[in-house]
Amino acid sequence: MILWLIATGLAAGAGYIYTRSFVRSRLRYVDAVQKPAAPIVAGTVAALAAVLPVALLPVVGVGTAVVFGASVAAGVASGRKDRAPELGP
């Protein structure tokens, strides 16, 4: 049980931090990130992509993939709010 909580926490933390950083730095000028559905789409795709590898591991389950998807969605939402400031006049 404790190992599952640690693995889920690490996956959620890494998903949130990496996604927020990626959205802030790389997707700064992409208009699609500003759409309301962007976090939902990113979180759903991340959860679906994580289901198969997570299902094969004996320690973690499908709940870990769902939490990972939610953390990616939160990272996208947070990263698009505090985008890096525009350069130039």
N, CA, C and O of each residue as an XYZ file, in Angstrom:
356
protein
N       0.821     -1.193      0.000
C       0.000      0.000      0.000
C       0.869      1.264      0.000
O       0.625      2.194     -0.767
N       1.874      1.283      0.861
C       2.730      2.461      0.937
C       3.543      2.608     -0.344
O       3.755      3.724     -0.818
N       3.999      1.494     -0.907
C       4.747      1.556     -2.155
C       3.874      2.105     -3.282
O       4.359      2.846     -4.137
N       2.596      1.747     -3.287
C       1.665      2.273     -4.289
C       1.514      3.784     -4.131
O       1.496      4.510     -5.125
N       1.405      4.261     -2.898
C       1.269      5.697     -2.661
C       2.519      6.455     -3.095
O       2.422      7.541     -3.666
N       3.669      5.898     -2.831
C       4.923      6.541     -3.239
C       5.021      6.597     -4.758
O       5.363      7.638     -5.318
N       4.724      5.487     -5.431
C       4.798      5.447     -6.895
C       3.792      6.401     -7.525
O       4.104      7.083     -8.501
N       2.595      6.450     -6.972
C       1.577      7.351     -7.498
C       1.966      8.809     -7.266
O       1.787      9.649     -8.148
N       2.488      9.103     -6.105
C       2.933     10.470     -5.810
C       4.067     10.917     -6.709
O       4.077     12.053     -7.181
N       5.023     10.031     -6.951
C       6.128     10.369     -7.849
C       5.646     10.581     -9.283
O       6.090     11.509     -9.960
N       4.745      9.730     -9.741
C       4.213      9.884    -11.100
C       3.424     11.176    -11.234
O       3.539     11.879    -12.238
N       2.622     11.488    -10.219
C       1.820     12.715    -10.271
C       2.709     13.950    -10.208
O       2.505     14.904    -10.958
N       3.684     13.934     -9.325
C       4.586     15.083     -9.207
C       5.397     15.310    -10.468
O       5.529     16.440    -10.936
N       5.940     14.233    -11.015
C       6.729     14.356    -12.241
C       5.864     14.800    -13.413
O       6.289     15.629    -14.217
N       4.663     14.260    -13.515
C       3.765     14.662    -14.597
C       3.398     16.128    -14.529
O       3.374     16.818    -15.548
N       3.112     16.603    -13.331
C       2.737     18.011    -13.158
C       3.906     18.943    -13.454
O       3.767     19.901    -14.215
N       5.051     18.662    -12.856
C       6.206     19.559    -12.994
C       6.701     19.592    -14.430
O       6.954     20.670    -14.968
N       6.844     18.436    -15.060
C       7.341     18.401    -16.427
C       6.363     19.076    -17.390
O       6.778     19.849    -18.254
N       5.082     18.790    -17.247
C       4.091     19.365    -18.152
C       4.000     20.875    -17.999
O       3.929     21.598    -18.992
N       4.003     21.353    -16.764
C       3.950     22.803    -16.532
C       5.149     23.495    -17.144
O       5.006     24.538    -17.783
N       6.331     22.927    -16.957
C       7.545     23.501    -17.529
C       7.505     23.475    -19.053
O       7.903     24.443    -19.701
N       7.029     22.379    -19.625
C       6.959     22.256    -21.078
C       5.993     23.265    -21.675
O       6.298     23.889    -22.692
N       4.839     23.431    -21.057
C       3.850     24.384    -21.572
C       4.384     25.804    -21.469
O       4.204     26.599    -22.391
N       5.039     26.136    -20.359
C       5.568     27.488    -20.181
C       6.678     27.808    -21.161
O       6.736     28.925    -21.676
N       7.567     26.849    -21.434
C       8.727     27.161    -22.260
C       8.512     26.870    -23.746
O       8.862     27.696    -24.589
N       7.956     25.740    -24.070
C       7.864     25.336    -25.470
C       6.563     25.732    -26.161
O       6.559     26.002    -27.362
N       5.482     25.768    -25.430
C       4.191     26.059    -26.051
C       3.756     27.501    -25.784
O       2.564     27.809    -25.765
N       4.712     28.351    -25.586
C       4.453     29.748    -25.245
C       3.621     30.453    -26.315
O       2.745     31.254    -25.987
N       3.883     30.165    -27.581
C       3.202     30.874    -28.664
C       2.157     30.024    -29.390
O       1.705     30.399    -30.473
N       1.776     28.911    -28.822
C       0.798     28.027    -29.464
C      -0.594     28.384    -28.957
O      -0.861     28.323    -27.757
N      -1.469     28.754    -29.870
C      -2.809     29.188    -29.492
C      -3.687     28.045    -28.990
O      -4.599     28.274    -28.196
N      -3.431     26.834    -29.434
C      -4.269     25.705    -29.033
C      -4.198     25.440    -27.532
O      -5.146     24.896    -26.964
N      -3.113     25.805    -26.886
C      -2.975     25.597    -25.440
C      -3.942     26.497    -24.684
O      -4.326     26.176    -23.559
N      -4.335     27.594    -25.266
C      -5.218     28.542    -24.593
C      -6.684     28.144    -24.652
O      -7.514     28.760    -23.984
N      -7.017     27.139    -25.428
C      -8.412     26.685    -25.505
C      -8.817     25.994    -24.207
O      -7.983     25.358    -23.561
N     -10.082     26.109    -23.819
C     -10.526     25.512    -22.553
C     -10.391     23.989    -22.497
O     -10.248     23.426    -21.412
N     -10.433     23.327    -23.631
C     -10.375     21.864    -23.641
C      -8.949     21.318    -23.602
O      -8.771     20.107    -23.471
N      -7.940     22.159    -23.711
C      -6.550     21.694    -23.784
C      -6.135     20.852    -22.577
O      -5.555     19.784    -22.773
N      -6.402     21.279    -21.338
C      -5.996     20.422    -20.210
C      -6.734     19.085    -20.182
O      -6.152     18.063    -19.819
N      -7.997     19.088    -20.560
C      -8.776     17.852    -20.552
C      -8.238     16.873    -21.594
O      -8.093     15.682    -21.319
N      -7.948     17.377    -22.776
C      -7.411     16.525    -23.840
C      -6.038     15.988    -23.445
O      -5.772     14.798    -23.610
N      -5.167     16.847    -22.929
C      -3.824     16.408    -22.537
C      -3.881     15.380    -21.412
O      -3.153     14.388    -21.444
N      -4.727     15.604    -20.431
C      -4.855     14.662    -19.326
C      -5.413     13.326    -19.760
O      -4.952     12.282    -19.299
N      -6.400     13.341    -20.642
C      -6.994     12.096    -21.142
C      -5.983     11.295    -21.955
O      -5.870     10.080    -21.787
N      -5.256     11.966    -22.828
C      -4.251     11.280    -23.640
C      -3.143     10.713    -22.747
O      -2.688      9.590    -22.967
N      -2.712     11.469    -21.754
C      -1.668     10.979    -20.850
C      -2.146      9.767    -20.048
O      -1.400      8.804    -19.874
N      -3.371      9.814    -19.565
C      -3.905      8.681    -18.797
C      -4.041      7.444    -19.676
O      -3.702      6.342    -19.245
N      -4.526      7.610    -20.887
C      -4.666      6.467    -21.796
C      -3.309      5.897    -22.191
O      -3.160      4.683    -22.336
N      -2.321      6.770    -22.363
C      -0.983      6.294    -22.709
C      -0.326      5.566    -21.542
O       0.509      4.687    -21.755
N      -0.690      5.917    -20.326
C      -0.074      5.300    -19.146
C      -0.788      4.038    -18.686
O      -0.249      3.304    -17.857
N      -1.966      3.767    -19.189
C      -2.739      2.615    -18.706
C      -2.023      1.293    -18.981
O      -1.930      0.455    -18.084
N      -1.525      1.089    -20.172
C      -0.895     -0.189    -20.505
C       0.372     -0.442    -19.691
O       0.480     -1.506    -19.082
N       1.332      0.479    -19.647
C       2.529      0.203    -18.835
C       2.209      0.033    -17.354
O       2.813     -0.802    -16.680
N       1.278      0.805    -16.853
C       0.934      0.724    -15.430
C       0.206     -0.584    -15.127
O       0.396     -1.162    -14.057
N      -0.612     -1.049    -16.044
C      -1.348     -2.293    -15.820
C      -0.423     -3.508    -15.786
O      -0.760     -4.526    -15.180
N       0.724     -3.409    -16.423
C       1.668     -4.519    -16.438
C       2.502     -4.595    -15.165
O       3.069     -5.646    -14.866
N       2.587     -3.515    -14.417
C       3.380     -3.508    -13.189
C       2.557     -4.055    -12.032
O       1.383     -3.708    -11.900
N       3.143     -4.900    -11.194
C       2.364     -5.506    -10.108
C       2.084     -4.558     -8.943
O       1.122     -4.770     -8.206
N       2.893     -3.529     -8.762
C       2.758     -2.660     -7.586
C       1.673     -1.609     -7.772
O       0.935     -1.300     -6.836
N       1.576     -1.069     -8.956
C       0.635      0.020     -9.204
C      -0.526     -0.474    -10.054
O      -0.452     -1.541    -10.663
N      -1.584      0.300    -10.088
C      -2.762     -0.087    -10.853
C      -3.232      1.011    -11.774
O      -2.518      1.982    -12.028
N      -4.419      0.849    -12.262
C      -5.001      1.806    -13.200
C      -5.246      3.152    -12.518
O      -5.231      4.188    -13.181
N      -5.466      3.148    -11.230
C      -5.649      4.402    -10.499
C      -4.451      5.319    -10.614
O      -4.598      6.541    -10.629
N      -3.267      4.738    -10.696
C      -2.054      5.541    -10.874
C      -2.075      6.254    -12.211
O      -1.662      7.410    -12.296
N      -2.545      5.596    -13.255
C      -2.635      6.222    -14.571
C      -3.645      7.361    -14.555
O      -3.434      8.389    -15.198
N      -4.734      7.182    -13.829
C      -5.752      8.234    -13.737
C      -5.200      9.448    -12.986
O      -5.424     10.589    -13.391
N      -4.485      9.199    -11.901
C      -3.882     10.304    -11.142
C      -2.815     11.003    -11.981
O      -2.690     12.226    -11.936
N      -2.047     10.228    -12.747
C      -1.055     10.815    -13.639
C      -1.716     11.708    -14.681
O      -1.236     12.810    -14.945
N      -2.807     11.246    -15.274
C      -3.534     12.060    -16.251
C      -4.072     13.342    -15.645
O      -4.033     14.398    -16.277
N      -4.576     13.253    -14.415
C      -5.076     14.454    -13.739
C      -3.946     15.427    -13.448
O      -4.141     16.640    -13.529
N      -2.763     14.912    -13.110
C      -1.642     15.810    -12.828
C      -1.140     16.485    -14.110
O      -0.718     17.641    -14.081
N      -1.187     15.769    -15.221
C      -0.811     16.384    -16.499
C      -1.808     17.475    -16.868
O      -1.410     18.539    -17.342
N      -3.089     17.227    -16.658
C      -4.103     18.245    -16.940
C      -3.897     19.471    -16.057
O      -4.025     20.602    -16.527
N      -3.580     19.259    -14.791
C      -3.320     20.386    -13.889
C      -2.065     21.134    -14.310
O      -2.014     22.359    -14.206
N      -1.056     20.419    -14.783
C       0.166     21.066    -15.258
C      -0.068     21.925    -16.482
O       0.502     23.009    -16.599
N      -0.901     21.453    -17.398
C      -1.230     22.246    -18.588
C      -2.001     23.502    -18.178
O      -1.712     24.596    -18.662
N      -2.964     23.345    -17.301
C      -3.757     24.494    -16.864
C      -2.900     25.516    -16.138
O      -3.066     26.720    -16.336
N      -1.992     25.050    -15.304
C      -1.129     25.963    -14.562
C      -0.092     26.610    -15.474
O       0.192     27.801    -15.343
N       0.468     25.843    -16.388
C       1.493     26.377    -17.279
C       0.965     27.405    -18.253
O       1.684     28.334    -18.619
N      -0.256     27.259    -18.672
C      -0.793     28.244    -19.619
C      -1.185     29.535    -18.921
O      -1.228     30.591    -19.553
N      -1.471     29.467    -17.628
C      -1.801     30.688    -16.891
C      -0.568     31.553    -16.665
O      -0.631     32.772    -16.820
N       0.541     30.940    -16.304
C       1.735     31.737    -16.045
C       2.769     31.506    -17.129
O       3.880     31.039    -16.877
N       2.368     31.847    -18.337
C       3.295     31.776    -19.454
C       4.397     32.800    -19.253
O       4.216     33.804    -18.564
N       5.534     32.530    -19.861
C       6.657     33.458    -19.778
C       6.248     34.780    -20.443
O       5.507     34.766    -21.426
N       6.709     35.898    -19.932
C       6.322     37.184    -20.513
C       6.825     37.331    -21.935
O       7.872     36.801    -22.306
N       6.068     38.052    -22.705
C       6.419     38.291    -24.108
C       7.658     39.168    -24.171
O       7.824     40.092    -23.375
N       8.521     38.868    -25.126
C       9.727     39.666    -25.326
C       9.459     40.749    -26.354
O       8.713     40.538    -27.310
N      10.052     41.877    -26.163
C       9.916     42.950    -27.132
C       8.810     43.911    -26.783
O       8.094     43.712    -25.802
N       8.662     44.957    -27.582
C       7.629     45.975    -27.295
C       6.242     45.553    -27.625
O       5.300     46.320    -27.428
